[in-house]
Amino acid sequence: MQKTYDAVVAGHICLDMHPIIEGGDAYQLQELFVPGGLVNLSGVSLSGGGVVSNTGFALRKLGVAVLPVTSIGDDAFGGILSSIVREHTGITIPKKAGITTSYSIILSVKDVDRIIFHDPAGNNAFDLADIDFEKIRRAKLFHFGYPPLMKKMYENGGKMLAEMFRRIYDYGVVTSIDMSLPDHASESGQVDWLDVMQKTLPYVDIFLPSAEEALYVFDREEFNRVKHDAGARDFTSALDLEKVCALGQRILDMGCAVAGVKCGEKGMYIQTASAKRLARMEQTLGTKPAEWANQALFQESYHVADFKSALAAGDTAIAGFLAAALLGKNVFDAARAACMAGALCCAAYDAVSALPDMGTLMKLIDKNPDKNRYDALETAFQFDWERKTWTR
């Protein structure tokens, strides 16, 4: 079948409002939440958020033809968000009456992971009726996120989520899913996400959760330990690398073909299944089994000198990985592209402003000597496989 789109990016979308904190580098996190205090702002960045915007727009900027599939309300926020989607993809998403558009307020402080106040709103109404399956059939890859912020995808034990992936998987389309961390106090936080993933992952080819998301789903005891030990620091500061490697194997054991665990500024762990399980990717994307099968690798992170925000860095990293796979690159280059894209994202307040095209991104990875605005990149951490530790 002739493929119309390289990728369909479906699921959650929102309008991101990112207040720019005046003198933000001088603030400690706790100073932003003092009752009766005043924090001066110096503008606000408005951008698309959620997987459809973050990963979808990043893929488009990297040169991938993308079809966005999502749910936007017929309200003021919906009008702003619809115009943003059209600007980045050239596609107009129909606005739905009777729902409100999702939004997020993001606070970013230097060297600290962002804090998000989020209203899922219309994303809770998204269901299979919002998907044109005939268009999906004509795509090479289907990427979906974030089920913990979409009520119909997690209710009834995730039945609709698993059915959606089974149907698309049966088309021969390569499938990918992205998680988000459930709010433990919300309805989504009471869902048995391990059970949901057990039902869904047999129909998923690529799964690249963050360490926090993966531990929450697959090892809650370790999640609680890391969260406690990290305290006010970033979650990844207290990670145990042996546990991260075990997560990759556990995801593969549930039926996935490519498992990755994003470890923030430290990098990304990737583990892959057998050539037989990866045959679908070879047939659809042209990836070579000898370059993908039975691999276990850790790619160190890069960082930018002029850090703005970690907002969407994980989503953008996934875009780098998927774009490399769509171009038929090997798993090592895909991991490098993921970490490079995630790092470049941090040089802007939105997900895509600092991203170049894929050719430029790969040149940066190859340490092209040409000077450009991304030349401040350098390896931030090194991974010692024997000791299973990171060192600067």
C-alpha positions in Angstrom: 0.0 0.0 0.0 1.2 3.5 -0.9 2.1 5.4 2.3 0.7 8.9 2.5 2.3 9.9 5.7 5.6 9.1 7.4 4.0 9.3 10.8 0.7 9.9 12.5 1.0 11.5 15.9 -2.1 11.1 17.9 -3.6 11.7 21.4 -3.0 14.4 23.9 -2.7 18.1 23.0 -2.9 21.3 25.0 -2.0 25.0 25.0 1.2 25.6 26.9 1.5 28.9 28.8 5.1 29.4 30.0 5.6 32.5 32.2 9.1 33.8 31.9 10.4 34.5 35.4 12.3 37.7 35.7 15.8 37.0 37.0 14.8 33.3 37.0 18.4 32.0 37.6 18.4 33.7 41.0 15.3 31.9 42.3 15.4 28.8 44.3 12.4 26.5 43.7 10.9 27.0 47.2 10.9 30.8 46.7 8.3 30.5 44.0 5.7 29.0 46.4 5.9 31.3 49.4 2.3 32.3 50.5 1.8 36.1 50.0 5.0 36.4 47.9 5.3 38.1 44.6 7.3 36.8 41.7 7.9 39.2 38.8 7.4 37.9 35.3 8.8 39.3 32.0 6.5 37.9 29.4 4.9 34.6 28.5 5.5 32.0 25.9 2.5 30.4 24.2 3.0 27.2 22.3 1.4 23.9 21.6 1.9 21.2 24.2 1.2 17.5 24.6 2.5 14.7 22.4 0.7 15.9 19.2 2.5 19.3 19.4 5.8 18.4 21.1 6.6 15.2 19.3 4.6 15.9 16.1 6.0 19.4 15.5 9.5 18.2 16.3 9.2 15.3 13.8 7.9 17.8 11.2 10.9 20.1 11.8 13.2 17.1 11.4 11.8 16.5 8.0 9.0 13.9 8.7 5.6 14.2 7.0 3.2 14.2 10.0 -0.6 13.8 10.3 -1.8 15.2 13.7 -4.9 13.4 15.2 -6.3 14.9 18.4 -9.2 16.7 20.1 -9.5 20.6 20.3 -12.4 22.5 21.8 -14.4 25.2 20.1 -13.3 27.9 22.5 -10.7 30.8 22.8 -7.8 28.4 23.7 -8.9 26.1 20.9 -8.7 29.0 18.4 -5.1 29.8 19.5 -4.1 26.1 19.5 -5.7 25.3 16.2 -3.7 28.2 14.5 -0.5 26.9 16.1 -1.1 23.4 14.7 -1.9 24.7 11.3 1.3 26.9 11.3 3.5 23.9 12.1 1.8 21.1 10.0 -0.3 22.8 7.4 -3.3 20.8 8.7 -6.4 22.1 10.3 -7.8 20.0 13.1 -11.6 20.2 13.4 -12.8 21.9 16.7 -15.3 19.9 18.7 -18.4 21.6 20.2 -19.2 20.8 23.8 -15.6 20.4 25.1 -13.0 22.8 26.4 -9.4 22.9 25.2 -6.7 21.5 27.4 -4.0 23.9 28.8 -0.9 23.8 31.0 0.9 26.4 33.0 4.7 25.6 33.1 7.2 26.9 35.6 10.9 26.5 34.8 13.8 27.2 37.1 17.4 26.7 36.0 18.8 23.2 36.7 15.4 21.9 37.9 12.9 19.8 36.0 9.8 21.9 35.0 6.7 22.0 37.2 3.4 21.7 35.3 -0.2 22.7 36.3 -2.4 20.9 33.8 -6.1 20.6 32.9 -6.7 17.6 30.5 -10.1 19.0 29.5 -11.1 17.9 26.0 -8.4 15.2 26.0 -10.7 13.2 28.3 -13.3 13.0 25.4 -10.9 11.6 22.8 -11.9 8.1 21.7 -11.7 5.8 18.6 -14.4 7.9 16.8 -11.7 10.7 16.6 -9.4 8.5 14.5 -9.7 7.9 10.7 -8.3 4.4 10.6 -8.1 4.5 6.8 -5.6 7.3 7.0 -3.7 5.5 9.8 -3.4 2.4 7.5 -1.6 4.6 5.0 1.1 5.7 7.5 4.5 4.1 8.2 4.4 4.8 11.9 1.7 5.6 14.5 2.8 7.3 17.7 0.3 7.9 20.6 0.5 9.7 24.0 -0.4 10.3 26.8 -3.0 7.8 28.0 -2.8 8.8 31.8 -4.2 12.2 30.7 -7.0 10.8 28.5 -9.9 9.3 30.5 -11.3 7.1 27.8 -7.9 5.5 27.3 -7.4 4.4 30.9 -11.0 3.7 32.0 -12.2 0.0 32.0 -8.6 -1.1 32.6 -7.3 0.5 29.4 -9.5 -1.6 27.1 -9.9 1.1 24.4 -6.1 1.8 24.4 -5.2 -1.9 23.9 -7.9 -2.3 21.2 -6.7 0.8 19.3 -3.1 -0.5 19.3 -4.1 -4.0 18.3 -6.1 -2.7 15.3 -3.3 -0.5 14.1 -0.7 -3.1 14.7 -2.6 -5.5 12.6 -2.4 -3.1 9.6 1.4 -3.6 9.6 2.0 0.0 10.8 4.9 0.4 13.2 3.5 1.5 16.6 4.9 3.7 19.4 3.5 4.8 22.7 4.5 7.6 25.1 3.5 7.7 28.7 3.1 10.7 31.1 3.3 10.4 34.9 -0.1 10.0 36.4 -1.1 12.4 39.2 -1.3 10.0 42.2 -4.2 11.9 43.7 -6.3 11.8 40.5 -8.5 9.1 39.0 -5.7 8.2 36.6 -3.4 7.6 39.6 -5.7 4.9 40.9 -5.5 2.9 37.6 -3.4 -0.4 37.5 -1.0 0.9 34.9 1.0 -2.3 35.0 -2.1 -4.2 33.9 -2.8 -1.6 31.2 0.7 -2.0 29.8 0.5 -5.8 29.9 -2.6 -5.6 27.6 -1.1 -2.9 25.3 2.6 -3.6 24.8 2.2 -6.8 22.7 1.0 -4.4 20.0 3.6 -1.7 20.5 6.9 -1.7 18.6 8.7 1.2 20.3 8.3 2.4 23.9 10.6 5.1 25.3 9.2 6.2 28.8 11.1 8.4 31.2 12.8 6.6 34.2 10.2 8.2 36.4 7.3 6.9 34.3 8.7 3.5 33.8 9.4 2.9 37.5 5.9 4.2 38.4 4.4 1.5 36.1 6.8 -1.4 36.5 8.5 -1.1 39.9 6.5 1.1 42.3 8.7 0.2 45.3 11.8 1.5 43.5 9.9 4.5 42.3 9.1 5.4 45.9 12.7 4.8 46.9 14.2 7.1 44.2 11.6 9.8 44.9 12.4 9.8 48.6 16.2 9.8 48.1 16.1 12.5 45.4 14.0 14.8 47.7 14.0 18.3 46.1 16.6 17.3 43.5 15.8 16.0 40.1 14.4 12.4 40.1 17.2 11.0 38.0 19.8 12.1 40.6 19.0 9.0 42.7 18.6 6.4 39.9 20.1 2.9 40.3 21.4 1.9 36.8 20.9 -1.8 37.4 17.2 -1.1 37.9 17.1 1.0 34.7 18.6 -1.8 32.7 16.1 -4.3 34.3 13.3 -2.0 33.1 14.4 -2.4 29.5 14.3 -6.2 29.7 10.9 -6.1 31.5 9.4 -4.0 28.7 10.7 -6.4 26.1 9.4 -9.4 28.0 5.9 -7.9 27.7 6.1 -8.0 23.9 7.6 -4.7 22.8 10.4 -4.6 20.1 12.4 -1.6 21.2 12.5 -0.4 24.9 14.1 2.8 26.0 14.4 4.5 29.4 15.0 8.3 29.3 17.2 9.3 32.2 17.0 13.1 31.8 20.3 15.0 31.6 22.2 11.7 32.1 21.1 10.1 28.9 19.1 7.2 27.6 19.2 3.4 27.9 18.1 1.4 24.9 17.4 -2.4 24.6 16.1 -4.2 21.6 14.4 -7.6 20.9 15.3 -10.3 18.4 15.5 -9.9 14.6 12.2 -11.8 14.3 10.4 -9.4 16.5 12.0 -6.4 14.7 10.9 -7.7 11.2 7.9 -5.4 11.1 10.2 -2.4 11.4 12.4 -3.8 8.6 9.4 -4.3 6.3 7.9 -0.8 6.9 10.8 1.5 7.8 13.7 -0.3 6.1 15.7 -0.7 9.4 18.3 -3.4 9.2 17.9 -6.2 11.8 21.7 -6.6 12.0 21.9 -2.9 13.2 18.9 -3.1 15.6 18.4 -6.6 17.0 19.6 -7.8 20.4 21.3 -4.6 21.4 21.8 -3.0 24.8 23.3 0.5 24.9 23.5 3.6 26.9 23.8 7.0 25.1 25.2 9.8 27.2 23.3 13.1 27.2 24.4 16.4 25.6 23.7 19.8 27.1 23.3 23.4 25.9 25.2 26.3 27.5 22.2 28.6 27.3 19.5 26.5 29.1 16.0 27.8 28.9 13.6 25.0 29.9 13.4 21.2 30.0 9.8 21.4 28.8 9.1 18.8 26.2 12.7 17.5 26.1 11.5 13.9 26.5 9.0 14.3 23.8 11.6 15.9 21.5 14.0 13.1 22.3 11.4 10.6 21.1 11.0 12.6 17.9 14.7 12.4 17.3 14.7 8.6 17.8 11.6 8.0 15.6 12.9 10.3 12.8 16.2 8.4 12.7 14.3 5.1 12.6 12.1 6.4 9.7 15.2 7.3 7.8 16.5 3.8 8.2 19.4 4.7 10.5 20.9 2.2 13.0 19.9 2.0 16.6 23.1 3.7 17.8 22.4 6.8 15.6 18.8 6.8 16.7 19.9 6.9 20.3 22.3 9.8 19.5 19.6 11.6 17.6 17.3 11.3 20.6 19.7 12.7 23.1 20.8 15.5 20.7 17.2 16.5 20.0 16.3 16.4 23.7 19.3 18.7 24.5 18.6 21.2 21.8 15.0 21.5 23.0 16.4 22.9 26.3 17.8 25.9 24.5 14.2 27.3 24.0 11.0 27.7 26.0 9.0 25.6 23.6 9.6 22.2 22.1 10.9 23.0 18.6 12.3 26.5 18.2 15.9 25.4 18.8 15.6 22.2 16.6 17.4 22.1 13.2 16.6 19.8 10.3 17.7 16.2 10.6 20.7 16.6 8.4 22.1 19.4 10.6 21.3 17.4 13.8 23.3 14.4 12.5 26.2 16.7 11.6 26.2 18.0 15.2 26.4 14.4 16.3 29.4 13.8 14.0 31.0 17.0 15.6 30.9 18.9 12.3 33.5 21.7 12.7 31.3 24.4 11.1 30.3 27.1 13.7 26.6 27.6 14.3 24.3 28.4 17.2 24.4 24.8 18.5 28.1 24.6 18.9 28.0 24.8 22.7 27.0 21.1 23.0 29.2 18.7 24.8 28.9 15.3 26.5 27.5 15.9 30.0 27.9 12.4 31.5 29.8 9.2 30.8 28.4 5.8 31.6 30.7 3.1 33.1 29.2 -0.2 32.1 31.4 -2.3 34.5 30.5 -0.2 37.5 27.1 0.8 36.3 27.6 4.4 37.3 27.6 7.8 35.7 30.6 10.2 35.9 31.0 13.7 34.6 
